[in-house]
């Protein structure tokens, strides 16, 4: 059942999205989400598996952070460096077979220096071989809901089977931020001069970190096939925006587009409370209960991200089954408040029962049975043309 509700009746905030919300990104693929509310602000080829370049190093870091969390390694654990790791091309820490880098050094080497050699060291240290590690990455990615990602290596080195969607990278970024806060500060580190071996490669490539816009992560990527990309995140006030862009033609284009995305996401949207916790927004009929109706309320304040220039009234709908069979427990989820937001997916806010409704005694059950019998008789009469 859907009940149409006016904002005034619901005591909802007066919000009406304006149509000028579209953002034309220069990236060939993009995904932008307000992490605070879970609102997707922009999708462009977000579910297409594409070459992720070094942005896939985030999955290697996830595997390493998980190993830290469950105690398989510590920040002081040292890993050996194989000749295979030493001979990795591209961006490296310039490790050699005599080195025994710590996990903490490898984390910084992967994040700041984008070390391909460091990724191989982690893969071999955790799984014995990079091939085994890649298989574990594939299994773990599926378990985390990353349905458009496959891995052939730990570093993002070009390979036909190394693919990630922008949405999957966004899922991974949110996980790194929320599940591993004790390690997240490394993503904002601007310099790591490991043993002075790579003076030209000691700086973090993330172009947003020094702009003073709240940016604090996560990882750049570039190959000829993938173009220039960035998995970024920024926090301003209580809001955090996470985004993924890929396919830019140059470092400069990546830097400019990333800053433009952050500015748009924070300036064009605001977070507002549209329904207070415990405020009744609708009633539902109850079947076989000691009360004929029950109130539907949000369990907690419903805060939504809405266009900053919103004005006017908001139309919302409440969805619920009718009638709802007793017994019903207070706080039991029994409906959904659906708030349409132009240019964005509808917001769906769970609604719960505002009180207990016990199963009725003899008289309520007798009344319910009579109603069923009456509807059956009337249905048969109509079918017979009476």
URKAGI-V351373 format. One record per pair of residues at least 24 apart in sequence whose C-alpha atoms are under 7 Angstrom apart, sorted by the first residue. I is the first residue (numbers start at 0). J is the second residue. Records with the same first field share a line. If there is no record, write none. Layout:
# URKAGI-V351373
I=J ; J
This chain:
# URKAGI-V351373
0=318 ; 319 ; 320 ; 321
1=316 ; 317 ; 318 ; 319
2=316 ; 317 ; 318
3=315 ; 316 ; 317
4=314 ; 315 ; 316
5=313 ; 314 ; 315
6=312 ; 313 ; 314
9=280
11=273 ; 274
12=272 ; 273
13=310 ; 311 ; 312 ; 313
14=309 ; 310 ; 311 ; 312 ; 313
15=309 ; 310 ; 311 ; 312 ; 313
16=305 ; 306 ; 309 ; 340 ; 341
17=308 ; 309
18=341
20=342
26=244 ; 245 ; 246 ; 247
27=245 ; 246
28=165 ; 244 ; 245 ; 246
29=165 ; 243 ; 244 ; 245
30=165 ; 166 ; 242 ; 243 ; 244
31=241 ; 242 ; 243
32=240 ; 241 ; 242
33=239 ; 240 ; 241
34=239 ; 240 ; 241
35=238 ; 239
36=303 ; 304
38=304
40=343
45=164 ; 165 ; 166
46=147 ; 164 ; 165 ; 166
47=164
48=147 ; 148 ; 162 ; 163 ; 164
49=162 ; 163 ; 164
50=161 ; 162 ; 163 ; 225
51=155 ; 162 ; 163 ; 220 ; 225
52=155 ; 156 ; 157 ; 220 ; 221 ; 222 ; 225
53=154 ; 155 ; 219 ; 220 ; 221
54=218 ; 219 ; 220 ; 230
55=154 ; 155
56=153 ; 154 ; 155
59=118 ; 153
61=175
74=101 ; 102 ; 103
75=101 ; 102 ; 103
76=101 ; 102
77=101 ; 102
78=120 ; 124
79=120
80=120
84=116 ; 119 ; 120
85=116
87=115 ; 116
89=115
90=114 ; 115
91=115 ; 116
92=116 ; 117 ; 197
93=196 ; 197
107=185 ; 191
110=186 ; 218
111=188 ; 189 ; 190 ; 191 ; 201 ; 202 ; 203
112=200 ; 201 ; 202 ; 203
115=154
118=153 ; 154
119=153
122=153
129=153
165=243
168=243
169=241 ; 242 ; 243
186=215 ; 216 ; 217
187=215 ; 216
206=254
207=258
227=253
228=253
267=306 ; 307
268=304 ; 305 ; 306 ; 307
269=304 ; 305 ; 306 ; 307
270=302 ; 303 ; 304 ; 305
271=302 ; 303 ; 304
272=300 ; 301 ; 302 ; 303
273=301 ; 302 ; 303
274=300 ; 301
275=299 ; 300 ; 301
276=300
283=321 ; 322
284=321 ; 322 ; 323
285=322 ; 323 ; 324 ; 325
286=322 ; 323 ; 324 ; 325
287=324 ; 325 ; 358 ; 359 ; 363 ; 364 ; 367
288=325 ; 326 ; 356 ; 357 ; 358 ; 359 ; 363
289=356 ; 357 ; 358 ; 359 ; 363
290=356
293=352 ; 353
294=352 ; 353
295=350 ; 351 ; 352 ; 353
296=350 ; 351 ; 352 ; 353
297=349 ; 350 ; 351
298=330 ; 350 ; 351
301=348
315=339
325=356 ; 357 ; 358
326=356 ; 357 ; 358
327=355 ; 356 ; 357
328=352 ; 354 ; 355 ; 356
329=353 ; 354 ; 355
